[in-house]
């Protein structure tokens, strides 16, 4: 088993940085007019979307294969965690590169070269996202791999994996805005998919897990939290809270884009650049 885990870890170490570098090279040779900011941003989002597809498929397999939500184990669970750990670490670096080149293209003096100043600006710009990635790497991963002795619960972990289902849609939306296609029909359809997938897989999944637990142990839904240990409820709340925050931001951004499109359709000048996104 240890050999398989180390093999999956090695595959992740090779695959995700390799995918990022190959994407950069392919985009640079295929799109001569793109600058470094465009190339790095698209490469990083392609890498994120690829991992999200792997995680969503594995999560669906794990969750649907679990007949007992508390005790069942699935071989894919630990393998995906080992495989995805390098992605979580490397994605932070890729996010920094994307931020660095985007600011450099804008002519920011501090971004003439990599420095502690550019790293500090990056940390201050994306604090919640960095905390999220770091927590997955240093909290979720050890709990999943080492602190579940004698326990299963892979159903819940599979549900958490499926939360990544919204990532490809979020990434595509950012790419479309990046290249000025926010008025296209594809961006509109994708925006609907972003809101639906995010709400379903990152927010609605929490009451769903509580409901499934209650169904298995014949507990009314509203009483399930009182049958769980306090740290379980607090852990779920700590994961749910940033998802709700990001969903509110997505809804606000979608509303602003809708107002912008409505203003343009009436022939009025837009007073705000609604295409900007983090």
PyMOL commands that set and color helices and strands:
alter all, ss='L'
color gray80, all
select helices_A, chain A and resi 2-30+36-65+75-105+109-112+116-125+127-146+154-178+185-216+221-227+230-265
alter helices_A, ss='H'
color red, helices_A
deselect
rebuild
show_as cartoon
